Amino acid sequence: MHKTLIISLLCLMSGTAALARDECVVLLHGLARVSNSMSELERKLQRAGYTTANINYPSRKYSIPELADDAVGRGVSLCVEQNAGSIHFVAHSLGGILVRQYLSSNDLPQLGRAVMLGTPNQGAGIVDEIRAWPGFGLLGPSAKALGTDSGSIIHELGPVEFELGVIAGNVSINPLGGVLLGESNDSVVTVESTKVTGMKQHLVLPVIHTIMMRNNDVIDHTIHFLKTGNFIPE
């Protein structure tokens, strides 16, 4: 009986692992970052049973539509190659805009859930303020399109039509953030700007923009949302 129980447990565990591997998460970093910035998230997602596609892309070289086709497209292709039944997204900052851009013009039957971390869904007001500063051009065409004015790509993207959770930060260590943004922000993006019509949940945590994707609470809430469609209850 003991042997039978062990075999049954092994079969159950094998089935659960197979189910988990059927879900793939595309990870997308933010502006002027690299895929290594999402490595802690990637490791914990893998421990939770997900396969991952952590995409590195040249965020400062091309426009948002070009980056979306390349980066998100590669991530989706990698997940498809792994026979993923569900494809989820976890994106930091600019990465979230790329997801919205890609899904606005591409049908994805395997689409699962998405979590955006500090994504300026209503545009980044700080871009409006510093666009004319020397050196801003080094951030490339994608940065220029992240403002709130009429030239911003934000105005071309409609409400989200997928299961989305948004995490915003409210810790500002940037003196310019308080002066230029004038409201609760994560040093770069305001809390209000991260909201988007159609999102399922919005959560504010005491984190700063540049390193929020490495924060344990952010990671735990992200994984919980991917698994359940909700952030961890308070």
C-alpha positions in Angstrom: 0.0 0.0 0.0 2.9 2.3 0.8 4.4 1.7 -2.6 1.1 2.3 -4.3 0.7 5.6 -2.5 4.2 6.8 -3.5 3.5 5.9 -7.1 0.2 7.8 -7.0 1.8 10.9 -5.5 4.6 10.8 -8.2 2.0 10.6 -10.9 0.1 13.5 -9.4 3.2 15.6 -9.1 4.2 14.8 -12.7 0.8 15.9 -13.9 1.0 19.1 -11.9 4.4 19.9 -13.3 3.2 19.2 -16.8 0.3 21.6 -16.3 2.6 24.3 -15.0 5.1 24.0 -17.9 2.1 24.5 -20.2 2.2 28.2 -19.1 4.8 30.5 -20.4 5.6 34.1 -19.3 7.2 36.7 -21.6 9.3 39.1 -19.6 10.0 42.6 -21.0 12.4 45.1 -19.4 12.1 48.9 -19.4 13.7 51.7 -21.2 17.6 51.7 -21.2 17.6 48.4 -19.3 18.5 44.8 -20.3 16.9 41.5 -19.7 19.1 40.9 -16.6 17.0 43.4 -14.8 14.2 40.9 -14.9 16.3 37.9 -13.8 15.1 37.7 -10.2 11.5 37.7 -11.4 12.4 35.1 -14.0 14.0 32.7 -11.4 11.0 32.9 -9.1 8.6 32.4 -12.0 10.5 29.3 -13.0 10.4 28.1 -9.4 6.6 28.6 -9.4 6.5 26.2 -12.4 6.3 28.6 -15.4 8.5 28.5 -18.4 9.9 31.9 -19.3 11.0 34.0 -22.3 13.1 36.9 -20.9 13.6 39.1 -23.9 16.4 41.6 -24.4 15.8 44.4 -26.9 17.4 47.6 -28.0 15.0 50.0 -26.3 16.8 53.2 -27.4 17.2 52.4 -31.0 13.7 52.0 -32.5 10.2 53.3 -32.3 7.6 51.6 -30.1 5.8 49.8 -32.9 9.1 48.4 -34.2 10.2 47.4 -30.7 6.8 45.7 -30.0 6.9 43.7 -33.2 10.5 42.6 -32.4 10.5 42.1 -28.7 7.0 40.9 -28.0 7.0 38.9 -31.2 10.1 37.1 -30.2 8.8 36.3 -26.8 5.5 34.9 -28.2 7.4 32.8 -30.7 9.7 31.3 -27.9 6.6 30.4 -25.9 4.9 28.9 -28.9 8.0 26.8 -29.5 7.7 25.5 -26.0 4.1 24.4 -26.8 2.6 26.8 -24.3 -1.1 26.6 -23.9 -1.2 30.0 -22.1 1.1 32.9 -22.7 1.3 35.5 -20.0 3.2 38.8 -19.8 5.2 40.6 -17.1 6.5 43.9 -18.2 8.4 46.8 -16.5 7.7 50.4 -17.6 8.2 50.7 -21.4 7.7 47.0 -21.7 4.1 47.3 -20.8 3.5 49.8 -23.6 5.1 47.3 -26.0 2.6 44.7 -24.8 -0.3 47.0 -25.4 1.0 48.0 -28.8 1.5 44.4 -29.9 -1.8 43.2 -28.7 -3.6 46.1 -30.3 -2.7 44.7 -33.7 -2.0 41.0 -33.2 -4.4 38.2 -32.2 -3.1 35.8 -29.6 -5.3 32.8 -29.0 -3.1 31.6 -26.1 -3.2 35.0 -24.3 -3.3 34.6 -20.5 -2.8 37.3 -18.0 -0.5 40.3 -17.8 1.1 42.3 -15.0 2.6 45.8 -15.6 5.1 47.3 -13.3 5.4 51.1 -13.3 4.2 51.3 -16.9 3.2 54.9 -17.8 -0.1 53.9 -19.4 -1.3 57.5 -19.5 2.1 58.8 -20.6 5.0 60.0 -18.5 4.7 63.6 -17.6 8.4 63.8 -16.8 9.1 63.3 -20.5 7.1 66.4 -21.3 9.2 68.4 -18.9 12.7 67.2 -20.0 12.3 66.4 -23.7 14.1 69.6 -24.6 17.0 69.0 -22.2 20.4 68.3 -23.7 21.1 64.6 -23.9 17.4 63.5 -23.8 17.7 62.4 -27.5 20.1 59.7 -26.4 17.1 57.8 -25.0 15.9 57.3 -28.6 12.5 57.5 -30.3 10.7 55.3 -27.9 11.3 57.8 -25.0 10.1 60.7 -27.1 6.8 58.9 -27.7 6.1 58.3 -24.0 5.0 61.8 -23.1 1.4 63.0 -22.5 1.1 65.5 -25.4 -0.7 64.9 -28.7 2.4 63.3 -30.2 2.5 60.5 -27.7 1.7 57.0 -28.8 -0.5 56.7 -25.6 -3.3 58.4 -27.4 -3.3 55.7 -30.1 -3.7 52.8 -27.7 -7.2 52.1 -26.5 -8.5 50.4 -23.4 -6.9 47.0 -22.6 -9.0 44.0 -23.5 -7.1 41.4 -21.5 -6.8 40.4 -17.9 -4.4 43.0 -16.5 -3.0 43.8 -13.1 -1.0 47.0 -12.6 1.5 47.6 -9.8 2.6 51.2 -9.2 5.3 52.5 -6.8 4.9 55.5 -4.5 8.4 56.1 -3.2 10.2 59.0 -4.8 14.0 59.5 -4.2 14.4 61.8 -7.2 14.2 65.5 -6.2 13.1 66.4 -9.7 10.3 63.9 -9.4 8.6 65.9 -6.7 9.1 69.2 -8.6 8.2 68.0 -12.1 5.5 65.5 -11.3 3.8 67.2 -8.4 1.9 64.1 -7.1 2.5 60.6 -5.8 5.1 58.9 -7.9 7.9 56.3 -8.0 10.6 58.8 -8.9 9.7 58.6 -12.7 6.0 57.7 -13.2 3.0 59.0 -11.2 0.7 56.5 -9.6 -2.2 57.9 -11.6 -0.4 57.5 -14.9 0.0 53.7 -14.4 -3.8 53.2 -14.5 -5.5 52.2 -17.8 -9.1 51.7 -18.7 -10.0 48.0 -18.7 -7.4 46.8 -16.1 -8.7 44.3 -13.6 -6.7 45.4 -10.5 -4.4 48.3 -9.5 -2.0 48.0 -6.6 0.3 50.6 -5.0 3.4 49.4 -3.2 6.2 51.3 -1.4 8.8 50.8 -4.2 10.8 53.0 -6.6 10.6 52.8 -10.4 14.1 51.6 -11.3 14.3 48.5 -9.0 10.6 47.6 -8.4 10.9 44.5 -10.5 13.4 43.1 -8.0 11.3 43.7 -4.9 10.0 40.5 -3.2 6.5 41.9 -2.5 6.2 43.0 -6.2 7.3 39.5 -7.3 5.0 37.7 -4.9 2.0 39.8 -6.0 2.9 39.3 -9.7 3.0 35.5 -9.4 -0.2 35.5 -7.4 -2.0 37.5 -10.1 -0.7 35.2 -12.9 -2.0 32.2 -11.0 -5.3 33.5 -9.8 -6.2 36.7 -11.6 -5.9 38.7 -8.4 -3.2 40.3 -6.3 -2.6 38.8 -2.8 -5.5 40.0 -0.5 -4.6 42.4 2.3 
